[in-house]
Structure formats: structure tokens, C-alpha cells
């Protein structure tokens, strides 16, 4: 029986950040990871591989639209095997680097699956066979998430692609039904449409990207439609299956039913927290297997010496937030162990940041208009479209707009959104302004070079300042 000050279950982005931070705090730390390959979801099957594929898709769109700029192109084709080969090479490099960080960090890496045998005791099923037991004074659960498999009749038999599988598929299907309209669904819809697949997005909600304001979501949808993606929204998925022509999904609208057919189906209806198999009951939790691990703003669970971070908490499935959660958990674990009543650190989601890498891209920070209203805030918003902006007209990138949201009482910026070219980069200007609690009038004073995409922010800022 080995004793540790801090034990991390899961070696993904949150887990590694927490272990590194705990070791720096002087805690004897161990990381338990049973996955076949080290690296975590973001590196292996999430952010990095998807953005690598999307980069190829964006290059294809640039080629298709080159004629507008007086450049003749013809016969451009995609080589799926080379696209996937490039992805595998880059992800292999990223994963090797993370594996080295885990294997040679100032903490112990144990390759096995950990589950609670008691609040302080963890039993490990080693990948090499056999078991090991350790005792932990504090614990972080950062086991990530797993693909959600909804109970839709016939869907399992239809053998749909998942986000895990589709990222390694060297042959894009001729046609694709995408179930879901969240970030993963829309990014993969964009990737396949740009490479020539006939793509239809199927979603129960009447709006894509449900966490965003309706005007932002609609702008994303309209831009994707212009690039060829079709949408069937506001419907219920009744069943799925195979046919001699491929695969099908039966959906119901308010007044009718229809069958949609394609060569392949992509299941992208979200992910669930990976809490099953952790023995949470033995640790003192009443959390149901597969349910999110509830945490406070100190990242503590209902069992105070056990913390949670990342996708497993179901809070926000975003890498930089998972890293921040893990680091806060580690520092708070150190404060608990030192005793003395030292105040615990809390997380602040005021600068919550989100992006989706479709074409056009979309990004947001802080509050949406809907959230500001729900909080009872008297908020004002102002927008400006890219089709009335010099640099975006020069670039031929005219889909979308920028939006700023401010508190009328103080003038302080409380949110921002952008749909359009380089949205995931442009949003950071608003993040910095909000970090220092700038008002719209103060934001307007920041110099912007002309002609640039970033100067588009001055137009809504001027309206709000006035």
C-alpha cells in the first residue's frame, strides 16, 4: 500500500495540468491512466485531429473560390489517405510529447484503471495484469467523457460513424447524415461538405449551437448552407437502419414524417461524463454511474477531499477550462493538506470562451444576450456585418457579423460574439478587454490598424459608447 498526497484519475489535459501543479506545490502525486495510448481526448480524438482535418477542408474551399480572385483552378481533388496520413503524423507527435510529460513528470504515472475501495483507498487494475492498492489523502477525478449512444431504434444496427471513427476515415462518404448540431457535428459536417460529400445535419432543436444566441447560430447555419450543407431541424429522430442503397434515418416533424438516406450516418449527439466504473459509491457519492460529477467553484465534490475537473464534471467541455479547473483543484488540495484555514481558490467563468471551427467560424466570450436577460441585467447590444467591412470584402469573406454586449448601467462589456473569418482569433481582443473590465467607450479608444479584420470591432463599440 503506497501513500500519496494527491492522486489523479485520468491523464488528459485536466489531469496532467493538475498533476504538474500538485507536484510544484510539493505534493507526492500519482496519475492513474488506463488508456491504450496516452494523451487524452483533445490530442487523440478531439481538438487537434479535428482541426487538422478542417485545415484541409478550408484549403479546398479556398481553391473552389479562387476564381473570384482571378485565379483559374480546375480538377482539384482531395486525397483522403494523405489527409489522414498528415493528421496521424501530427497527432503522433503531439501524443508522444504528452506521453513524455506524463512519464517524466515530477509525479508517478501508474498505467491502470483506478476505482475507489473507500474514500481514501483506490484499487488499480494494472494494464500489465494484476492489481495494486494505494491510499490518497486527496483525489482528483478527471476521467473525461465517452460518446453518447441514444436509445434510437435501429441505430446500433445501422453502425453509425462516431467522432472517434470519422477522424481516421480515409474515404469520405459520398453522402452523410449528421445527427446533432453541436460543435463536433457542425465541424465534421463542414469538413465532409468541403471535400465533396452531400451532407445533411439532423437536429431535434430548431436551432444549431444551442449555447449561442439565435442570431449567431443562424449566421453559422446560413454560411454553411452557402457552402452546400443542408439542415433538417426541429424534428424527432424516430428510428434508423440500413437499406440496399446505404443507411437511413426516419424523422418526425409536427405534421409529417420523412425518411432521410445517405451512404453513412455520423452520430454526434454529444458525450457523457465517464464516471461509470469508478466505484463512486464506495467513496461516499450517490452519483449514478454515467452522471456528471457535481463540483463547487473550488472544484470540490460532495466529498470535500475529492475534486473534479474537465468533461467528467459536465460543466463546460472546453480544454482551457478543464486545465484551469485541474490547476485550481491541485492548489486547493495543497491548501487543504497544509491546514490552517487558508481560503480556497475559486474558478470564475466570467470569461467563458467558446469557438466552433466551421466555415464561417463562430466564437463567443462571456454572456449571451439570453443569459444577460436571465440574470436581470439591463444589457445593450450592437452588431456590424462583415459584408459592410473593407478588409472582409477584400478577402471575399462576407458571411457573419460581430456583436458586443454591454451593461447599460456601467457601460462595461459583458459579452461578445463573432461569426465570420478568423472568428476564433478575433474573439481574443474582446477577451482581453473584458479581462480588464473595459467599458465600450474605453474599448473604442484602442487603436486599430486599417485595413484589418479586427477594426470591425470599433463599429459596435462606437454604437454602444454613444
C-alpha positions, 0 to 999 in steps of 0.5 A, a space after each residue: 500500500 503506497 501513500 500519496 498526497 494527491 492522486 489523479 484519475 485520468 491523464 488528459 489535459 485536466 489531469 496532467 495540468 493538475 498533476 504538474 501543479 500538485 507536484 510544484 506545490 510539493 505534493 507526492 502525486 500519482 496519475 492513474 491512466 488506463 488508456 491504450 495510448 496516452 494523451 487524452 481526448 483533445 490530442 487523440 480524438 478531439 481538438 487537434 485531429 479535428 482541426 487538422 482535418 478542417 485545415 484541409 477542408 478550408 484549403 479546398 474551399 479556398 481553391 473552389 473560390 479562387 476564381 473570384 480572385 482571378 485565379 483559374 483552378 480546375 480538377 482539384 481533388 482531395 486525397 483522403 489517405 494523405 489527409 489522414 496520413 498528415 493528421 496521424 503524423 501530427 497527432 503522433 507527435 503531439 501524443 508522444 510529447 504528452 506521453 513524455 510529460 506524463 512519464 517524466 513528470 515530477 509525479 508517478 504515472 501508474 498505467 491502470 484503471 483506478 476505482 475507489 475501495 473507500 474514500 481514501 483507498 483506490 484499487 488499480 487494475 494494472 494494464 500489465 495484469 494484476 492489481 495494486 492498492 494505494 491510499 490518497 489523502 486527496 483525489 482528483 477525478 478527471 476521467 473525461 467523457 465517452 460518446 453518447 449512444 441514444 436509445 434510437 431504434 435501429 441505430 446500433 444496427 445501422 453502425 453509425 460513424 462516431 467522432 472517434 471513427 470519422 477522424 481516421 476515415 480515409 474515404 469520405 462518404 459520398 453522402 452523410 447524415 449528421 445527427 446533432 448540431 453541436 460543435 463536433 457535428 457542425 465541424 465534421 459536417 463542414 469538413 465532409 461538405 468541403 471535400 465533396 460529400 452531400 451532407 445533411 445535419 439532423 437536429 431535434 432543436 430548431 436551432 444549431 449551437 444551442 449555447 449561442 444566441 439565435 442570431 449567431 447560430 443562424 449566421 453559422 447555419 446560413 454560411 454553411 448552407 452557402 457552402 452546400 450543407 443542408 439542415 433538417 431541424 426541429 424534428 424527432 429522430 424516430 428510428 434508423 437502419 440500413 437499406 440496399 442503397 446505404 443507411 437511413 434515418 426516419 424523422 418526425 416533424 409536427 405534421 409529417 414524417 420523412 425518411 432521410 438516406 445517405 451512404 453513412 450516418 455520423 452520430 454526434 449527439 454529444 458525450 457523457 461524463 465517464 464516471 461509470 466504473 469508478 466505484 463512486 459509491 464506495 467513496 461516499 457519492 450517490 452519483 449514478 454511474 454515467 452522471 456528471 460529477 457535481 463540483 463547487 467553484 473550488 472544484 470540490 465534490 460532495 466529498 470535500 477531499 475529492 475534486 473534479 475537473 474537465 468533461 467528467 464534471 459536465 460543466 463546460 467541455 472546453 480544454 482551457 477550462 478543464 486545465 484551469 479547473 485541474 490547476 485550481 483543484 491541485 492548489 486547493 488540495 495543497 491548501 487543504 493538506 497544509 491546514 490552517 484555514 487558508 481560503 480556497 481558490 475559486 474558478 470564475 467563468 466570467 470569461 467563458 470562451 467558446 469557438 466552433 471551427 466551421 466555415 464561417 467560424 463562430 466564437 463567443 466570450 462571456 454572456 449571451 444576450 439570453 443569459 444577460 436577460 436571465 440574470 436581470 441585467 439591463 444589457 445593450 447590444 450592437 452588431 456590424 456585418 462583415 459584408 459592410 467591412 473593407 478588409 472582409 470584402 477584400 478577402 471575399 469573406 462576407 458571411 457573419 457579423 460581430 456583436 458586443 454586449 454591454 451593461 447599460 448601467 456601467 457601460 462595461 462589456 459583458 459579452 461578445 460574439 463573432 461569426 465570420 473569418 478568423 472568428 476564433 482569433 478575433 474573439 481574443 481582443 474582446 477577451 482581453 478587454 473584458 479581462 480588464 473590465 473595459 467599458 465600450 467607450 474605453 474599448 473604442 479608444 484602442 487603436 486599430 490598424 486599417 485595413 484589418 479584420 479586427 477594426 470591425 470591432 470599433 463599429 459596435 463599440 462606437 454604437 454602444 459608447 454613444 
